[in-house]
Every structure is written in structure tokens, then in C-alpha cells.
């Protein structure tokens, strides 16, 4: 990534349903408790899953990509809404 910003680290873990390591997402279960789920198939991941951080390169190796924020600060958070 550019602009001197730190590289984001996102959690990955093995998903038995997908048979590979996947990006971890979060959801609420029936009891409204936060649970880790597979970002591909939405299967609940075991609480003791081997989660670890992955940078953009590690995510690309798993088939995921990250969109980079434009260097001009565009986007709503940077006051750039409506700029095309």
C-alpha cells in the first residue's frame, strides 16, 4: 500500500466446508453472540480455529483482494463524495 500507511492485517482461518484458509468475517448466531464465519461460504468457524493475521499479499494468495484508498483522499470520509 502507498502513502506511508501501515499494511492492514486481517484474520484468516481454515474453513472445513471450503477446504482451504479463508478470510474471517463476523456474524451473530441465534443467541446474538458474535461468531467467526467464513467470508466465502458463511459457515461458522470453530471458536478454537487457528486464526492468524494476513497482509494484502497473503489475502491475494487465498484469492481475496483489497481495494486501495485513492491517494487524493477521495470518498465520503475524505470529503470526496460525488467526485468522479
Backbone as a chain_set.jsonl record, in Angstrom:
{"seq": "XXXXXXXXXXXXXXXXXXXXXXXXXXXXXXXXXXXXXXXXXXXXXXXXXXXXXXXXXXXXXXXXXXXXXXXXXXXXXXXXXXXX", "coords": {"N": [[0.846, -1.179, 0.0], [0.331, 2.333, -0.444], [1.453, 5.703, 0.444], [2.507, 5.707, 2.982], [0.98, 4.517, 4.886], [0.206, 2.025, 7.357], [0.362, -1.471, 6.553], [-2.634, -3.232, 6.184], [-3.803, -5.77, 8.379], [-5.624, -8.68, 8.321], [-7.839, -11.167, 9.707], [-7.371, -14.63, 9.01], [-8.442, -18.022, 8.609], [-8.718, -21.629, 8.769], [-11.29, -23.157, 6.845], [-13.447, -25.75, 7.105], [-15.571, -26.455, 5.45], [-15.007, -25.185, 2.997], [-12.513, -26.174, 2.551], [-10.083, -24.887, 2.636], [-7.876, -22.149, 3.633], [-9.422, -19.143, 4.704], [-10.723, -15.772, 4.546], [-11.72, -14.314, 7.564], [-14.905, -13.462, 8.697], [-17.42, -11.741, 10.623], [-20.333, -12.513, 12.504], [-23.651, -12.692, 13.933], [-24.901, -15.244, 16.016], [-27.752, -17.464, 16.632], [-28.299, -16.883, 19.282], [-27.549, -14.329, 19.404], [-24.856, -13.936, 19.794], [-21.51, -13.04, 19.064], [-19.882, -14.552, 16.375], [-17.258, -16.179, 14.558], [-17.15, -16.405, 11.058], [-16.903, -17.973, 7.823], [-15.817, -16.041, 5.123], [-16.369, -16.768, 2.558], [-18.281, -18.958, 2.357], [-19.938, -18.619, 4.504], [-20.034, -20.38, 6.626], [-20.006, -21.248, 10.073], [-17.094, -20.806, 11.917], [-14.984, -22.829, 13.96], [-14.606, -21.974, 17.428], [-12.069, -22.37, 18.399], [-10.49, -22.214, 16.182], [-7.565, -21.964, 14.14], [-6.752, -19.005, 13.922], [-5.074, -16.382, 12.2], [-3.123, -13.444, 11.407], [-3.22, -11.857, 8.187], [-1.576, -10.177, 5.549], [-2.025, -7.972, 2.691], [-0.774, -9.344, 0.555], [-0.84, -11.996, 1.486], [-3.609, -12.36, 1.563], [-4.205, -12.143, -1.163], [-2.984, -14.473, -2.083], [-4.827, -16.285, -1.177], [-6.932, -15.77, -2.782], [-8.379, -13.449, -2.365], [-8.904, -9.883, -2.592], [-7.837, -6.509, -1.889], [-9.196, -3.296, -1.997], [-7.572, -0.297, -2.675], [-7.378, 2.846, -0.988], [-7.916, 5.889, -2.663], [-5.165, 8.068, -3.364], [-5.764, 10.772, -3.277], [-7.477, 11.291, -1.234], [-10.122, 10.829, -1.783], [-13.615, 9.877, -1.704], [-16.327, 9.463, 0.636], [-15.532, 9.725, 3.353], [-13.288, 11.309, 3.105], [-14.236, 13.67, 2.183], [-14.809, 13.588, -0.486], [-17.144, 12.848, -1.793], [-19.16, 12.282, -4.609], [-17.268, 13.14, -6.377], [-15.927, 12.519, -9.528]], "CA": [[0.0, 0.0, 0.0], [1.136, 3.534, -0.57], [1.109, 6.809, 1.317], [3.082, 5.562, 4.302], [0.037, 3.895, 5.812], [0.582, 0.64, 7.67], [-0.305, -2.539, 5.814], [-3.697, -3.812, 7.006], [-3.753, -7.195, 8.678], [-6.971, -9.203, 8.522], [-7.755, -12.553, 10.159], [-7.691, -15.773, 8.156], [-8.536, -19.277, 9.356], [-9.17, -22.729, 7.922], [-12.724, -23.449, 6.767], [-13.615, -27.159, 6.729], [-16.531, -26.546, 4.342], [-14.333, -24.764, 1.762], [-11.304, -26.963, 2.394], [-8.931, -24.005, 2.467], [-7.873, -20.986, 4.508], [-10.324, -18.105, 4.207], [-10.868, -14.543, 5.307], [-12.703, -14.445, 8.635], [-15.901, -12.406, 8.866], [-18.091, -11.867, 11.92], [-21.794, -12.516, 12.416], [-24.327, -13.042, 15.182], [-25.605, -16.523, 15.956], [-29.15, -17.408, 17.062], [-28.328, -16.284, 20.617], [-26.995, -12.991, 19.203], [-23.453, -13.921, 20.2], [-20.602, -12.838, 17.94], [-19.173, -15.763, 15.95], [-16.438, -16.071, 13.353], [-17.702, -17.155, 9.933], [-16.147, -17.961, 6.577], [-16.248, -14.971, 4.217], [-16.775, -17.363, 1.278], [-19.498, -19.785, 2.404], [-20.695, -18.205, 5.681], [-20.041, -21.423, 7.655], [-19.449, -20.836, 11.361], [-15.773, -21.378, 12.163], [-14.839, -23.219, 15.367], [-14.036, -20.939, 18.297], [-10.645, -22.64, 18.579], [-9.839, -22.243, 14.864], [-6.224, -21.386, 14.097], [-6.792, -17.709, 13.242], [-3.803, -15.667, 12.14], [-3.234, -12.259, 10.563], [-2.682, -11.909, 6.825], [-1.487, -8.889, 4.871], [-2.638, -7.971, 1.357], [-0.187, -10.425, -0.249], [-1.383, -13.248, 1.994], [-5.005, -12.453, 1.127], [-4.185, -12.426, -2.606], [-2.663, -15.897, -2.235], [-6.054, -17.034, -0.876], [-7.958, -15.407, -3.761], [-9.076, -12.228, -1.969], [-8.203, -8.648, -2.932], [-8.181, -5.309, -1.134], [-9.212, -2.057, -2.768], [-6.801, 0.742, -2.013], [-7.987, 4.164, -0.907], [-7.213, 6.801, -3.559], [-4.212, 8.952, -2.719], [-6.247, 12.147, -3.17], [-8.426, 11.41, -0.136], [-11.482, 10.75, -2.289], [-14.572, 9.102, -0.924], [-17.125, 10.248, 1.58], [-14.768, 10.039, 4.553], [-12.299, 12.331, 2.789], [-14.907, 14.827, 1.6], [-14.79, 13.471, -1.933], [-18.385, 12.284, -2.339], [-19.63, 12.898, -5.848], [-16.172, 13.432, -7.301], [-15.799, 11.415, -10.464]], "C": [[0.883, 1.231, 0.0], [0.739, 4.563, 0.465], [1.642, 6.661, 2.729], [2.131, 4.969, 5.33], [0.485, 2.481, 6.125], [-0.233, -0.349, 6.852], [-1.406, -3.125, 6.696], [-3.469, -5.307, 7.202], [-5.169, -7.647, 8.993], [-6.877, -10.674, 8.901], [-8.135, -13.556, 9.079], [-7.683, -17.02, 9.037], [-8.965, -20.376, 8.401], [-10.687, -22.896, 7.992], [-12.86, -24.888, 6.28], [-14.54, -27.292, 5.524], [-15.878, -26.191, 3.007], [-13.067, -25.579, 1.5], [-10.053, -26.141, 2.191], [-8.961, -22.916, 3.533], [-8.699, -19.887, 3.866], [-10.238, -16.865, 5.083], [-11.967, -14.749, 6.337], [-13.61, -13.219, 8.631], [-16.578, -12.655, 10.213], [-19.587, -11.75, 11.719], [-22.348, -12.801, 13.805], [-25.018, -14.383, 15.001], [-27.036, -16.349, 16.468], [-29.307, -16.756, 18.43], [-27.786, -14.855, 20.603], [-25.607, -12.83, 19.807], [-22.602, -13.773, 18.948], [-19.855, -14.135, 17.639], [-18.367, -15.458, 14.695], [-17.06, -16.946, 12.276], [-16.773, -17.027, 8.729], [-16.698, -16.865, 5.671], [-16.682, -15.516, 2.863], [-18.128, -18.055, 1.376], [-20.384, -19.492, 3.605], [-20.814, -19.3, 6.742], [-19.437, -20.865, 8.939], [-18.125, -21.565, 11.559], [-15.664, -21.748, 13.637], [-14.175, -22.108, 16.178], [-12.536, -21.13, 18.473], [-9.892, -22.742, 17.251], [-8.501, -21.516, 14.932], [-6.252, -20.086, 13.299], [-5.416, -17.061, 13.3], [-3.968, -14.456, 11.233], [-2.625, -12.492, 9.186], [-2.648, -10.493, 6.26], [-2.095, -9.025, 3.474], [-2.082, -9.091, 0.483], [-0.729, -11.785, 0.185], [-2.829, -13.449, 1.574], [-5.09, -12.755, -0.364], [-3.889, -13.902, -2.865], [-3.884, -16.777, -1.984], [-7.192, -16.686, -1.832], [-8.781, -14.191, -3.398], [-8.261, -11.021, -2.424], [-8.677, -7.526, -2.026], [-8.192, -4.136, -2.092], [-8.432, -1.017, -1.99], [-7.559, 2.052, -2.04], [-7.217, 5.084, -1.841], [-6.305, 7.749, -2.783], [-4.697, 10.373, -2.541], [-7.261, 12.321, -2.05], [-9.863, 11.358, -0.597], [-12.351, 9.87, -1.426], [-15.258, 9.964, 0.105], [-16.342, 10.646, 2.82], [-13.748, 11.136, 4.327], [-12.91, 13.562, 2.157], [-15.001, 14.76, 0.094], [-16.051, 12.869, -2.523], [-18.784, 13.031, -3.606], [-18.526, 13.274, -6.808], [-16.024, 12.271, -8.252], [-14.608, 11.539, -11.24]], "O": [[2.046, 1.173, 0.398], [-0.176, 4.348, 1.259], [1.254, 7.434, 3.605], [2.449, 4.925, 6.518], [1.072, 1.807, 5.278], [-1.384, -0.084, 6.505], [-1.142, -3.481, 7.845], [-3.003, -6.006, 6.303], [-5.837, -7.058, 9.843], [-5.952, -11.365, 8.475], [-9.094, -13.357, 8.333], [-7.011, -17.068, 10.067], [-9.516, -20.093, 7.338], [-11.287, -22.79, 9.062], [-12.437, -25.212, 5.171], [-14.32, -28.148, 4.668], [-16.164, -26.827, 1.993], [-12.604, -25.664, 0.363], [-9.067, -26.631, 1.638], [-9.949, -22.773, 4.252], [-8.685, -19.714, 2.648], [-9.744, -16.91, 6.21], [-13.024, -15.296, 6.023], [-13.138, -12.084, 8.569], [-16.328, -13.672, 10.86], [-20.056, -10.987, 10.874], [-21.601, -13.111, 14.733], [-25.643, -14.637, 13.971], [-27.481, -15.227, 16.709], [-30.337, -16.143, 18.709], [-27.588, -14.247, 21.655], [-25.227, -11.752, 20.265], [-22.935, -14.316, 17.895], [-19.267, -14.743, 18.533], [-18.734, -14.606, 13.886], [-17.451, -18.084, 12.537], [-15.97, -16.099, 8.636], [-17.91, -16.772, 5.473], [-17.308, -14.792, 2.088], [-19.026, -17.781, 0.58], [-21.472, -20.056, 3.718], [-21.613, -19.167, 7.669], [-18.472, -20.102, 8.898], [-18.041, -22.782, 11.392], [-16.206, -21.039, 14.485], [-13.3, -21.397, 15.683], [-11.807, -20.159, 18.675], [-8.791, -23.289, 17.198], [-8.337, -20.566, 15.698], [-5.831, -20.054, 12.142], [-4.694, -17.168, 14.292], [-4.855, -14.439, 10.38], [-1.648, -13.226, 9.037], [-3.574, -9.709, 6.466], [-2.62, -10.081, 3.123], [-2.836, -9.725, -0.255], [-1.04, -12.628, -0.656], [-3.239, -14.567, 1.264], [-5.944, -13.532, -0.792], [-4.476, -14.509, -3.761], [-3.972, -17.885, -2.514], [-8.289, -17.233, -1.719], [-9.788, -13.916, -4.051], [-7.051, -11.132, -2.621], [-9.773, -7.579, -1.468], [-7.287, -4.0, -2.915], [-8.613, -0.874, -0.781], [-8.291, 2.342, -2.986], [-5.986, 5.074, -1.827], [-6.639, 8.179, -1.679], [-4.126, 11.122, -1.75], [-7.853, 13.393, -1.922], [-10.752, 11.803, 0.128], [-11.863, 9.195, -0.519], [-14.811, 11.071, 0.404], [-16.464, 11.775, 3.295], [-13.377, 11.831, 5.273], [-12.187, 14.416, 1.644], [-15.25, 15.779, -0.55], [-16.026, 12.416, -3.667], [-18.747, 14.261, -3.657], [-18.8, 13.685, -7.936], [-15.998, 11.123, -7.808], [-14.333, 10.691, -12.088]]}, "num_chains": 1, "name": "protein.A"}
